[in-house]
Amino acid sequence: MGSTTHGQYFLATALIASLTLSGCTHIGPNTVKVDRFDYSSAISDSWKQQTLLNIVKLRYMDLPVFVDVSSIVASYSLETGGSIAGQLSSADAIQRDSVVLGASGKYIDRPTITYVPLTGEKFLVGLLSPIDPKNIFSMLQSGYAADFILALTVESLNGVRNRSAVAGAMHEADPEFLRVLELLREIQAAGAIGMRVEEDKAKGTIAVLFMRRDDVAPDIQEKQKEVRRLLRLSEERQKFVLKYSPARG
């Protein structure tokens, strides 16, 4: 009787351990912070490499090709299981009590990433359409360095030309353009330049660049005057409407 009781107690303990092993385990919440960071970093790095490659292609008159990541579905599954088998023998039996425990587990990580080539009319429109000046100067308003953004995105400022490649030939930037970028960076750092979007009944939404005069240090005011002189802008005006145009205006 004592052997049987001991065997039953052992079986009960093993059964509880098996049920605990096969219980629910949540892995989803722990993957969120890791996956979001890793996937966003991977997409960011791949876009940088792809953009750099296409800049080189454009430099050598080759067709740029972009492939976008349209969706990412990361699925995980964790399966665990346990089994128990045993045999209780009477006191007179030759064989003794026996217990057999078993455990199993399976982890599956199955990400599904969908890529979409950017082709056709939508791709051509995005490639050939000029960047709206409002979007460029909005980046300056957000704190991006004026010299970096303008050198990268602007072909000319009021007729003063940036460095460019036309028909495979490289044209260096006008000295006035480089000087304007330097001045705008210093004026931006002093908080003396800004942009706002205004509503015009006739023209609709327009972007306006303004240069502050109030509470501006004298040296910054001199730099503002130099910018106006280099870009042939009126020295009296404080507000300038931003437009896309290949001609001076």
MISE-297331 format. One record per residue (C-alpha): residue number from 1; residue in one letter; x, y, z. Coordinates in nm, 2 decimals, padded with zeros to 4 digits. Example, Ala and Ser with C-alpha at 12.3 -4.5 7.8 and 13.67 -1.06 7.14 Angstrom:
<node><seq>1</seq><type>a</type><xx>01.23</xx><yy>-00.45</yy><zz>00.78</zz></node>
<node><seq>2</seq><type>s</type><xx>01.37</xx><yy>-00.11</yy><zz>00.71</zz></node>
//
This chain:
<node><seq>1</seq><type>m</type><xx>00.00</xx><yy>00.00</yy><zz>00.00</zz></node>
<node><seq>2</seq><type>g</type><xx>00.28</xx><yy>00.23</yy><zz>00.08</zz></node>
<node><seq>3</seq><type>s</type><xx>00.45</xx><yy>00.17</yy><zz>-00.25</zz></node>
<node><seq>4</seq><type>t</type><xx>00.12</xx><yy>00.24</yy><zz>-00.43</zz></node>
<node><seq>5</seq><type>t</type><xx>00.07</xx><yy>00.57</yy><zz>-00.25</zz></node>
<node><seq>6</seq><type>h</type><xx>00.42</xx><yy>00.68</yy><zz>-00.32</zz></node>
<node><seq>7</seq><type>g</type><xx>00.37</xx><yy>00.59</yy><zz>-00.69</zz></node>
<node><seq>8</seq><type>q</type><xx>00.05</xx><yy>00.79</yy><zz>-00.70</zz></node>
<node><seq>9</seq><type>y</type><xx>00.21</xx><yy>01.09</yy><zz>-00.55</zz></node>
<node><seq>10</seq><type>f</type><xx>00.50</xx><yy>01.07</yy><zz>-00.80</zz></node>
<node><seq>11</seq><type>l</type><xx>00.26</xx><yy>01.05</yy><zz>-01.09</zz></node>
<node><seq>12</seq><type>a</type><xx>00.06</xx><yy>01.35</yy><zz>-00.96</zz></node>
<node><seq>13</seq><type>t</type><xx>00.38</xx><yy>01.56</yy><zz>-00.93</zz></node>
<node><seq>14</seq><type>a</type><xx>00.49</xx><yy>01.46</yy><zz>-01.28</zz></node>
<node><seq>15</seq><type>l</type><xx>00.14</xx><yy>01.54</yy><zz>-01.42</zz></node>
<node><seq>16</seq><type>i</type><xx>00.15</xx><yy>01.89</yy><zz>-01.27</zz></node>
<node><seq>17</seq><type>a</type><xx>00.50</xx><yy>01.95</yy><zz>-01.42</zz></node>
<node><seq>18</seq><type>s</type><xx>00.38</xx><yy>01.84</yy><zz>-01.76</zz></node>
<node><seq>19</seq><type>l</type><xx>00.08</xx><yy>02.07</yy><zz>-01.75</zz></node>
<node><seq>20</seq><type>t</type><xx>00.30</xx><yy>02.36</yy><zz>-01.65</zz></node>
<node><seq>21</seq><type>l</type><xx>00.54</xx><yy>02.29</yy><zz>-01.94</zz></node>
<node><seq>22</seq><type>s</type><xx>00.25</xx><yy>02.28</yy><zz>-02.19</zz></node>
<node><seq>23</seq><type>g</type><xx>00.09</xx><yy>02.60</yy><zz>-02.06</zz></node>
<node><seq>24</seq><type>c</type><xx>00.05</xx><yy>02.92</yy><zz>-02.26</zz></node>
<node><seq>25</seq><type>t</type><xx>00.36</xx><yy>03.12</yy><zz>-02.33</zz></node>
<node><seq>26</seq><type>h</type><xx>00.33</xx><yy>03.47</yy><zz>-02.48</zz></node>
<node><seq>27</seq><type>i</type><xx>00.61</xx><yy>03.57</yy><zz>-02.71</zz></node>
<node><seq>28</seq><type>g</type><xx>00.43</xx><yy>03.83</yy><zz>-02.92</zz></node>
<node><seq>29</seq><type>p</type><xx>00.47</xx><yy>04.13</yy><zz>-02.68</zz></node>
<node><seq>30</seq><type>n</type><xx>00.84</xx><yy>04.07</yy><zz>-02.64</zz></node>
<node><seq>31</seq><type>t</type><xx>00.91</xx><yy>04.09</yy><zz>-03.01</zz></node>
<node><seq>32</seq><type>v</type><xx>00.74</xx><yy>04.42</yy><zz>-03.08</zz></node>
<node><seq>33</seq><type>k</type><xx>01.02</xx><yy>04.66</yy><zz>-02.96</zz></node>
<node><seq>34</seq><type>v</type><xx>01.29</xx><yy>04.44</yy><zz>-03.11</zz></node>
<node><seq>35</seq><type>d</type><xx>01.12</xx><yy>04.39</yy><zz>-03.45</zz></node>
<node><seq>36</seq><type>r</type><xx>01.01</xx><yy>04.75</yy><zz>-03.50</zz></node>
<node><seq>37</seq><type>f</type><xx>01.36</xx><yy>04.88</yy><zz>-03.44</zz></node>
<node><seq>38</seq><type>d</type><xx>01.54</xx><yy>04.61</yy><zz>-03.65</zz></node>
<node><seq>39</seq><type>y</type><xx>01.30</xx><yy>04.63</yy><zz>-03.94</zz></node>
<node><seq>40</seq><type>s</type><xx>01.30</xx><yy>05.02</yy><zz>-03.95</zz></node>
<node><seq>41</seq><type>s</type><xx>01.68</xx><yy>05.03</yy><zz>-03.93</zz></node>
<node><seq>42</seq><type>a</type><xx>01.71</xx><yy>04.77</yy><zz>-04.21</zz></node>
<node><seq>43</seq><type>i</type><xx>01.46</xx><yy>04.96</yy><zz>-04.44</zz></node>
<node><seq>44</seq><type>s</type><xx>01.63</xx><yy>05.29</yy><zz>-04.37</zz></node>
<node><seq>45</seq><type>d</type><xx>01.98</xx><yy>05.15</yy><zz>-04.45</zz></node>
<node><seq>46</seq><type>s</type><xx>01.85</xx><yy>04.98</yy><zz>-04.77</zz></node>
<node><seq>47</seq><type>w</type><xx>01.69</xx><yy>05.31</yy><zz>-04.89</zz></node>
<node><seq>48</seq><type>k</type><xx>02.01</xx><yy>05.50</yy><zz>-04.83</zz></node>
<node><seq>49</seq><type>q</type><xx>02.21</xx><yy>05.24</yy><zz>-05.03</zz></node>
<node><seq>50</seq><type>q</type><xx>01.95</xx><yy>05.23</yy><zz>-05.31</zz></node>
<node><seq>51</seq><type>t</type><xx>01.93</xx><yy>05.61</yy><zz>-05.33</zz></node>
<node><seq>52</seq><type>l</type><xx>02.31</xx><yy>05.64</yy><zz>-05.34</zz></node>
<node><seq>53</seq><type>l</type><xx>02.32</xx><yy>05.38</yy><zz>-05.62</zz></node>
<node><seq>54</seq><type>n</type><xx>02.06</xx><yy>05.56</yy><zz>-05.82</zz></node>
<node><seq>55</seq><type>i</type><xx>02.24</xx><yy>05.89</yy><zz>-05.78</zz></node>
<node><seq>56</seq><type>v</type><xx>02.55</xx><yy>05.73</yy><zz>-05.93</zz></node>
<node><seq>57</seq><type>k</type><xx>02.34</xx><yy>05.58</yy><zz>-06.21</zz></node>
<node><seq>58</seq><type>l</type><xx>02.20</xx><yy>05.93</yy><zz>-06.29</zz></node>
<node><seq>59</seq><type>r</type><xx>02.55</xx><yy>06.07</yy><zz>-06.29</zz></node>
<node><seq>60</seq><type>y</type><xx>02.65</xx><yy>05.83</yy><zz>-06.57</zz></node>
<node><seq>61</seq><type>m</type><xx>02.32</xx><yy>05.86</yy><zz>-06.76</zz></node>
<node><seq>62</seq><type>d</type><xx>02.18</xx><yy>05.52</yy><zz>-06.65</zz></node>
<node><seq>63</seq><type>l</type><xx>01.82</xx><yy>05.44</yy><zz>-06.57</zz></node>
<node><seq>64</seq><type>p</type><xx>01.75</xx><yy>05.45</yy><zz>-06.19</zz></node>
<node><seq>65</seq><type>v</type><xx>01.54</xx><yy>05.17</yy><zz>-06.05</zz></node>
<node><seq>66</seq><type>f</type><xx>01.37</xx><yy>05.18</yy><zz>-05.71</zz></node>
<node><seq>67</seq><type>v</type><xx>01.21</xx><yy>04.89</yy><zz>-05.52</zz></node>
<node><seq>68</seq><type>d</type><xx>00.98</xx><yy>04.97</yy><zz>-05.23</zz></node>
<node><seq>69</seq><type>v</type><xx>00.89</xx><yy>04.75</yy><zz>-04.93</zz></node>
<node><seq>70</seq><type>s</type><xx>00.52</xx><yy>04.75</yy><zz>-04.94</zz></node>
<node><seq>71</seq><type>s</type><xx>00.45</xx><yy>04.53</yy><zz>-04.64</zz></node>
<node><seq>72</seq><type>i</type><xx>00.61</xx><yy>04.33</yy><zz>-04.37</zz></node>
<node><seq>73</seq><type>v</type><xx>00.43</xx><yy>04.05</yy><zz>-04.19</zz></node>
<node><seq>74</seq><type>a</type><xx>00.62</xx><yy>03.88</yy><zz>-03.91</zz></node>
<node><seq>75</seq><type>s</type><xx>00.46</xx><yy>03.58</yy><zz>-03.76</zz></node>
<node><seq>76</seq><type>y</type><xx>00.58</xx><yy>03.37</yy><zz>-03.47</zz></node>
<node><seq>77</seq><type>s</type><xx>00.46</xx><yy>03.05</yy><zz>-03.32</zz></node>
<node><seq>78</seq><type>l</type><xx>00.57</xx><yy>02.86</yy><zz>-03.01</zz></node>
<node><seq>79</seq><type>e</type><xx>00.44</xx><yy>02.52</yy><zz>-02.94</zz></node>
<node><seq>80</seq><type>t</type><xx>00.51</xx><yy>02.32</yy><zz>-02.63</zz></node>
<node><seq>81</seq><type>g</type><xx>00.38</xx><yy>01.99</yy><zz>-02.52</zz></node>
<node><seq>82</seq><type>g</type><xx>00.43</xx><yy>01.73</yy><zz>-02.25</zz></node>
<node><seq>83</seq><type>s</type><xx>00.34</xx><yy>01.37</yy><zz>-02.20</zz></node>
<node><seq>84</seq><type>i</type><xx>00.34</xx><yy>01.13</yy><zz>-01.90</zz></node>
<node><seq>85</seq><type>a</type><xx>00.29</xx><yy>00.76</yy><zz>-01.88</zz></node>
<node><seq>86</seq><type>g</type><xx>00.34</xx><yy>00.53</yy><zz>-01.58</zz></node>
<node><seq>87</seq><type>q</type><xx>00.26</xx><yy>00.20</yy><zz>-01.43</zz></node>
<node><seq>88</seq><type>l</type><xx>00.15</xx><yy>00.12</yy><zz>-01.08</zz></node>
<node><seq>89</seq><type>s</type><xx>00.23</xx><yy>-00.22</yy><zz>-00.96</zz></node>
<node><seq>90</seq><type>s</type><xx>00.09</xx><yy>-00.41</yy><zz>-00.66</zz></node>
<node><seq>91</seq><type>a</type><xx>00.31</xx><yy>-00.50</yy><zz>-00.37</zz></node>
<node><seq>92</seq><type>d</type><xx>00.34</xx><yy>-00.86</yy><zz>-00.50</zz></node>
<node><seq>93</seq><type>a</type><xx>00.43</xx><yy>-00.77</yy><zz>-00.85</zz></node>
<node><seq>94</seq><type>i</type><xx>00.78</xx><yy>-00.84</yy><zz>-00.98</zz></node>
<node><seq>95</seq><type>q</type><xx>00.81</xx><yy>-00.52</yy><zz>-01.17</zz></node>
<node><seq>96</seq><type>r</type><xx>00.83</xx><yy>-00.19</yy><zz>-00.98</zz></node>
<node><seq>97</seq><type>d</type><xx>00.64</xx><yy>00.13</yy><zz>-01.03</zz></node>
<node><seq>98</seq><type>s</type><xx>00.75</xx><yy>00.33</yy><zz>-01.34</zz></node>
<node><seq>99</seq><type>v</type><xx>00.70</xx><yy>00.67</yy><zz>-01.48</zz></node>
<node><seq>100</seq><type>v</type><xx>00.79</xx><yy>00.80</yy><zz>-01.83</zz></node>
<node><seq>101</seq><type>l</type><xx>00.79</xx><yy>01.17</yy><zz>-01.89</zz></node>
<node><seq>102</seq><type>g</type><xx>00.81</xx><yy>01.34</yy><zz>-02.23</zz></node>
<node><seq>103</seq><type>a</type><xx>00.84</xx><yy>01.70</yy><zz>-02.35</zz></node>
<node><seq>104</seq><type>s</type><xx>00.84</xx><yy>01.87</yy><zz>-02.69</zz></node>
<node><seq>105</seq><type>g</type><xx>00.87</xx><yy>02.22</yy><zz>-02.83</zz></node>
<node><seq>106</seq><type>k</type><xx>00.87</xx><yy>02.39</yy><zz>-03.16</zz></node>
<node><seq>107</seq><type>y</type><xx>00.95</xx><yy>02.76</yy><zz>-03.24</zz></node>
<node><seq>108</seq><type>i</type><xx>00.88</xx><yy>02.91</yy><zz>-03.59</zz></node>
<node><seq>109</seq><type>d</type><xx>00.98</xx><yy>03.25</yy><zz>-03.72</zz></node>
<node><seq>110</seq><type>r</type><xx>00.82</xx><yy>03.31</yy><zz>-04.06</zz></node>
<node><seq>111</seq><type>p</type><xx>00.85</xx><yy>03.68</yy><zz>-04.18</zz></node>
<node><seq>112</seq><type>t</type><xx>00.68</xx><yy>03.77</yy><zz>-04.51</zz></node>
<node><seq>113</seq><type>i</type><xx>00.82</xx><yy>04.07</yy><zz>-04.69</zz></node>
<node><seq>114</seq><type>t</type><xx>00.66</xx><yy>04.21</yy><zz>-05.00</zz></node>
<node><seq>115</seq><type>y</type><xx>00.86</xx><yy>04.42</yy><zz>-05.25</zz></node>
<node><seq>116</seq><type>v</type><xx>00.71</xx><yy>04.64</yy><zz>-05.52</zz></node>
<node><seq>117</seq><type>p</type><xx>00.92</xx><yy>04.79</yy><zz>-05.81</zz></node>
<node><seq>118</seq><type>l</type><xx>00.84</xx><yy>05.15</yy><zz>-05.87</zz></node>
<node><seq>119</seq><type>t</type><xx>00.77</xx><yy>05.17</yy><zz>-06.24</zz></node>
<node><seq>120</seq><type>g</type><xx>00.53</xx><yy>05.32</yy><zz>-06.50</zz></node>
<node><seq>121</seq><type>e</type><xx>00.38</xx><yy>05.66</yy><zz>-06.50</zz></node>
<node><seq>122</seq><type>k</type><xx>00.38</xx><yy>05.70</yy><zz>-06.12</zz></node>
<node><seq>123</seq><type>f</type><xx>00.76</xx><yy>05.64</yy><zz>-06.11</zz></node>
<node><seq>124</seq><type>l</type><xx>00.83</xx><yy>05.88</yy><zz>-06.40</zz></node>
<node><seq>125</seq><type>v</type><xx>00.62</xx><yy>06.15</yy><zz>-06.25</zz></node>
<node><seq>126</seq><type>g</type><xx>00.80</xx><yy>06.12</yy><zz>-05.91</zz></node>
<node><seq>127</seq><type>l</type><xx>01.14</xx><yy>06.11</yy><zz>-06.09</zz></node>
<node><seq>128</seq><type>l</type><xx>01.08</xx><yy>06.41</yy><zz>-06.32</zz></node>
<node><seq>129</seq><type>s</type><xx>00.86</xx><yy>06.64</yy><zz>-06.11</zz></node>
<node><seq>130</seq><type>p</type><xx>01.06</xx><yy>06.91</yy><zz>-05.93</zz></node>
<node><seq>131</seq><type>i</type><xx>01.04</xx><yy>06.92</yy><zz>-05.55</zz></node>
<node><seq>132</seq><type>d</type><xx>00.80</xx><yy>07.18</yy><zz>-05.43</zz></node>
<node><seq>133</seq><type>p</type><xx>01.00</xx><yy>07.47</yy><zz>-05.27</zz></node>
<node><seq>134</seq><type>k</type><xx>00.75</xx><yy>07.47</yy><zz>-04.98</zz></node>
<node><seq>135</seq><type>n</type><xx>00.86</xx><yy>07.11</yy><zz>-04.89</zz></node>
<node><seq>136</seq><type>i</type><xx>01.23</xx><yy>07.21</yy><zz>-04.91</zz></node>
<node><seq>137</seq><type>f</type><xx>01.21</xx><yy>07.51</yy><zz>-04.69</zz></node>
<node><seq>138</seq><type>s</type><xx>00.98</xx><yy>07.32</yy><zz>-04.45</zz></node>
<node><seq>139</seq><type>m</type><xx>01.28</xx><yy>07.10</yy><zz>-04.38</zz></node>
<node><seq>140</seq><type>l</type><xx>01.48</xx><yy>07.41</yy><zz>-04.29</zz></node>
<node><seq>141</seq><type>q</type><xx>01.20</xx><yy>07.52</yy><zz>-04.06</zz></node>
<node><seq>142</seq><type>s</type><xx>01.22</xx><yy>07.19</yy><zz>-03.89</zz></node>
<node><seq>143</seq><type>g</type><xx>01.59</xx><yy>07.24</yy><zz>-03.81</zz></node>
<node><seq>144</seq><type>y</type><xx>01.77</xx><yy>07.07</yy><zz>-04.10</zz></node>
<node><seq>145</seq><type>a</type><xx>02.09</xx><yy>07.26</yy><zz>-04.20</zz></node>
<node><seq>146</seq><type>a</type><xx>02.02</xx><yy>07.51</yy><zz>-04.48</zz></node>
<node><seq>147</seq><type>d</type><xx>02.35</xx><yy>07.45</yy><zz>-04.66</zz></node>
<node><seq>148</seq><type>f</type><xx>02.31</xx><yy>07.07</yy><zz>-04.67</zz></node>
<node><seq>149</seq><type>i</type><xx>01.94</xx><yy>07.07</yy><zz>-04.78</zz></node>
<node><seq>150</seq><type>l</type><xx>01.97</xx><yy>07.34</yy><zz>-05.04</zz></node>
<node><seq>151</seq><type>a</type><xx>02.29</xx><yy>07.20</yy><zz>-05.19</zz></node>
<node><seq>152</seq><type>l</type><xx>02.12</xx><yy>06.86</yy><zz>-05.22</zz></node>
<node><seq>153</seq><type>t</type><xx>01.78</xx><yy>06.97</yy><zz>-05.36</zz></node>
<node><seq>154</seq><type>v</type><xx>01.80</xx><yy>07.31</yy><zz>-05.53</zz></node>
<node><seq>155</seq><type>e</type><xx>01.92</xx><yy>07.36</yy><zz>-05.88</zz></node>
<node><seq>156</seq><type>s</type><xx>01.93</xx><yy>07.74</yy><zz>-05.85</zz></node>
<node><seq>157</seq><type>l</type><xx>01.82</xx><yy>08.02</yy><zz>-05.63</zz></node>
<node><seq>158</seq><type>n</type><xx>01.68</xx><yy>08.31</yy><zz>-05.82</zz></node>
<node><seq>159</seq><type>g</type><xx>01.91</xx><yy>08.23</yy><zz>-06.11</zz></node>
<node><seq>160</seq><type>v</type><xx>02.22</xx><yy>08.17</yy><zz>-05.91</zz></node>
<node><seq>161</seq><type>r</type><xx>02.31</xx><yy>07.81</yy><zz>-06.00</zz></node>
<node><seq>162</seq><type>n</type><xx>02.41</xx><yy>07.51</yy><zz>-05.79</zz></node>
<node><seq>163</seq><type>r</type><xx>02.65</xx><yy>07.24</yy><zz>-05.90</zz></node>
<node><seq>164</seq><type>s</type><xx>02.48</xx><yy>07.02</yy><zz>-06.16</zz></node>
<node><seq>165</seq><type>a</type><xx>02.53</xx><yy>06.76</yy><zz>-06.43</zz></node>
<node><seq>166</seq><type>v</type><xx>02.38</xx><yy>06.83</yy><zz>-06.77</zz></node>
<node><seq>167</seq><type>a</type><xx>02.41</xx><yy>06.59</yy><zz>-07.06</zz></node>
<node><seq>168</seq><type>g</type><xx>02.69</xx><yy>06.41</yy><zz>-06.88</zz></node>
<node><seq>169</seq><type>a</type><xx>02.90</xx><yy>06.72</yy><zz>-06.82</zz></node>
<node><seq>170</seq><type>m</type><xx>02.96</xx><yy>06.86</yy><zz>-06.47</zz></node>
<node><seq>171</seq><type>h</type><xx>02.90</xx><yy>07.23</yy><zz>-06.41</zz></node>
<node><seq>172</seq><type>e</type><xx>03.04</xx><yy>07.37</yy><zz>-06.09</zz></node>
<node><seq>173</seq><type>a</type><xx>02.83</xx><yy>07.59</yy><zz>-05.86</zz></node>
<node><seq>174</seq><type>d</type><xx>02.84</xx><yy>07.97</yy><zz>-05.89</zz></node>
<node><seq>175</seq><type>p</type><xx>03.06</xx><yy>08.12</yy><zz>-05.61</zz></node>
<node><seq>176</seq><type>e</type><xx>02.76</xx><yy>08.33</yy><zz>-05.52</zz></node>
<node><seq>177</seq><type>f</type><xx>02.55</xx><yy>08.02</yy><zz>-05.46</zz></node>
<node><seq>178</seq><type>l</type><xx>02.81</xx><yy>07.87</yy><zz>-05.22</zz></node>
<node><seq>179</seq><type>r</type><xx>02.83</xx><yy>08.19</yy><zz>-05.03</zz></node>
<node><seq>180</seq><type>v</type><xx>02.45</xx><yy>08.21</yy><zz>-05.00</zz></node>
<node><seq>181</seq><type>l</type><xx>02.44</xx><yy>07.87</yy><zz>-04.85</zz></node>
<node><seq>182</seq><type>e</type><xx>02.70</xx><yy>07.96</yy><zz>-04.60</zz></node>
<node><seq>183</seq><type>l</type><xx>02.52</xx><yy>08.28</yy><zz>-04.50</zz></node>
<node><seq>184</seq><type>l</type><xx>02.18</xx><yy>08.11</yy><zz>-04.48</zz></node>
<node><seq>185</seq><type>r</type><xx>02.32</xx><yy>07.85</yy><zz>-04.25</zz></node>
<node><seq>186</seq><type>e</type><xx>02.44</xx><yy>08.12</yy><zz>-04.01</zz></node>
<node><seq>187</seq><type>i</type><xx>02.12</xx><yy>08.32</yy><zz>-04.04</zz></node>
<node><seq>188</seq><type>q</type><xx>01.92</xx><yy>08.00</yy><zz>-03.97</zz></node>
<node><seq>189</seq><type>a</type><xx>02.13</xx><yy>07.92</yy><zz>-03.66</zz></node>
<node><seq>190</seq><type>a</type><xx>02.05</xx><yy>08.27</yy><zz>-03.53</zz></node>
<node><seq>191</seq><type>g</type><xx>01.68</xx><yy>08.21</yy><zz>-03.58</zz></node>
<node><seq>192</seq><type>a</type><xx>01.65</xx><yy>08.51</yy><zz>-03.82</zz></node>
<node><seq>193</seq><type>i</type><xx>01.49</xx><yy>08.32</yy><zz>-04.11</zz></node>
<node><seq>194</seq><type>g</type><xx>01.16</xx><yy>08.13</yy><zz>-04.13</zz></node>
<node><seq>195</seq><type>m</type><xx>00.88</xx><yy>08.01</yy><zz>-04.35</zz></node>
<node><seq>196</seq><type>r</type><xx>00.50</xx><yy>08.01</yy><zz>-04.32</zz></node>
<node><seq>197</seq><type>v</type><xx>00.22</xx><yy>07.90</yy><zz>-04.54</zz></node>
<node><seq>198</seq><type>e</type><xx>-00.04</xx><yy>08.17</yy><zz>-04.62</zz></node>
<node><seq>199</seq><type>e</type><xx>-00.38</xx><yy>08.15</yy><zz>-04.79</zz></node>
<node><seq>200</seq><type>d</type><xx>-00.43</xx><yy>08.37</yy><zz>-05.09</zz></node>
<node><seq>201</seq><type>k</type><xx>-00.78</xx><yy>08.40</yy><zz>-05.24</zz></node>
<node><seq>202</seq><type>a</type><xx>-00.66</xx><yy>08.42</yy><zz>-05.59</zz></node>
<node><seq>203</seq><type>k</type><xx>-00.35</xx><yy>08.19</yy><zz>-05.58</zz></node>
<node><seq>204</seq><type>g</type><xx>-00.45</xx><yy>07.95</yy><zz>-05.31</zz></node>
<node><seq>205</seq><type>t</type><xx>-00.19</xx><yy>07.82</yy><zz>-05.07</zz></node>
<node><seq>206</seq><type>i</type><xx>00.15</xx><yy>07.99</yy><zz>-05.10</zz></node>
<node><seq>207</seq><type>a</type><xx>00.47</xx><yy>07.95</yy><zz>-04.91</zz></node>
<node><seq>208</seq><type>v</type><xx>00.64</xx><yy>08.26</yy><zz>-04.79</zz></node>
<node><seq>209</seq><type>l</type><xx>01.00</xx><yy>08.30</yy><zz>-04.67</zz></node>
<node><seq>210</seq><type>f</type><xx>01.06</xx><yy>08.58</yy><zz>-04.43</zz></node>
<node><seq>211</seq><type>m</type><xx>01.37</xx><yy>08.74</yy><zz>-04.27</zz></node>
<node><seq>212</seq><type>r</type><xx>01.33</xx><yy>08.89</yy><zz>-03.93</zz></node>
<node><seq>213</seq><type>r</type><xx>01.46</xx><yy>09.23</yy><zz>-03.85</zz></node>
<node><seq>214</seq><type>d</type><xx>01.34</xx><yy>09.27</yy><zz>-03.49</zz></node>
<node><seq>215</seq><type>d</type><xx>01.57</xx><yy>09.14</yy><zz>-03.22</zz></node>
<node><seq>216</seq><type>v</type><xx>01.84</xx><yy>09.04</yy><zz>-03.47</zz></node>
<node><seq>217</seq><type>a</type><xx>02.21</xx><yy>09.11</yy><zz>-03.41</zz></node>
<node><seq>218</seq><type>p</type><xx>02.37</xx><yy>09.37</yy><zz>-03.64</zz></node>
<node><seq>219</seq><type>d</type><xx>02.61</xx><yy>09.11</yy><zz>-03.79</zz></node>
<node><seq>220</seq><type>i</type><xx>02.31</xx><yy>08.88</yy><zz>-03.88</zz></node>
<node><seq>221</seq><type>q</type><xx>02.14</xx><yy>09.18</yy><zz>-04.04</zz></node>
<node><seq>222</seq><type>e</type><xx>02.45</xx><yy>09.24</yy><zz>-04.25</zz></node>
<node><seq>223</seq><type>k</type><xx>02.45</xx><yy>08.88</yy><zz>-04.36</zz></node>
<node><seq>224</seq><type>q</type><xx>02.08</xx><yy>08.91</yy><zz>-04.46</zz></node>
<node><seq>225</seq><type>k</type><xx>02.17</xx><yy>09.21</yy><zz>-04.67</zz></node>
<node><seq>226</seq><type>e</type><xx>02.45</xx><yy>09.02</yy><zz>-04.84</zz></node>
<node><seq>227</seq><type>v</type><xx>02.21</xx><yy>08.73</yy><zz>-04.92</zz></node>
<node><seq>228</seq><type>r</type><xx>01.97</xx><yy>08.98</yy><zz>-05.08</zz></node>
<node><seq>229</seq><type>r</type><xx>02.26</xx><yy>09.13</yy><zz>-05.28</zz></node>
<node><seq>230</seq><type>l</type><xx>02.39</xx><yy>08.80</yy><zz>-05.40</zz></node>
<node><seq>231</seq><type>l</type><xx>02.04</xx><yy>08.68</yy><zz>-05.50</zz></node>
<node><seq>232</seq><type>r</type><xx>01.94</xx><yy>09.02</yy><zz>-05.64</zz></node>
<node><seq>233</seq><type>l</type><xx>01.65</xx><yy>09.06</yy><zz>-05.40</zz></node>
<node><seq>234</seq><type>s</type><xx>01.50</xx><yy>09.38</yy><zz>-05.28</zz></node>
<node><seq>235</seq><type>e</type><xx>01.67</xx><yy>09.51</yy><zz>-04.97</zz></node>
<node><seq>236</seq><type>e</type><xx>01.35</xx><yy>09.65</yy><zz>-04.84</zz></node>
<node><seq>237</seq><type>r</type><xx>01.13</xx><yy>09.34</yy><zz>-04.86</zz></node>
<node><seq>238</seq><type>q</type><xx>01.11</xx><yy>09.10</yy><zz>-04.57</zz></node>
<node><seq>239</seq><type>k</type><xx>00.88</xx><yy>08.84</yy><zz>-04.73</zz></node>
<node><seq>240</seq><type>f</type><xx>00.94</xx><yy>08.64</yy><zz>-05.04</zz></node>
<node><seq>241</seq><type>v</type><xx>00.70</xx><yy>08.40</yy><zz>-05.21</zz></node>
<node><seq>242</seq><type>l</type><xx>00.86</xx><yy>08.07</yy><zz>-05.29</zz></node>
<node><seq>243</seq><type>k</type><xx>00.80</xx><yy>07.94</yy><zz>-05.64</zz></node>
<node><seq>244</seq><type>y</type><xx>00.95</xx><yy>07.69</yy><zz>-05.87</zz></node>
<node><seq>245</seq><type>s</type><xx>01.09</xx><yy>07.86</yy><zz>-06.18</zz></node>
<node><seq>246</seq><type>p</type><xx>01.40</xx><yy>07.81</yy><zz>-06.39</zz></node>
<node><seq>247</seq><type>a</type><xx>01.41</xx><yy>08.19</yy><zz>-06.45</zz></node>
<node><seq>248</seq><type>r</type><xx>01.50</xx><yy>08.48</yy><zz>-06.22</zz></node>
<node><seq>249</seq><type>g</type><xx>01.20</xx><yy>08.64</yy><zz>-06.07</zz></node>
//
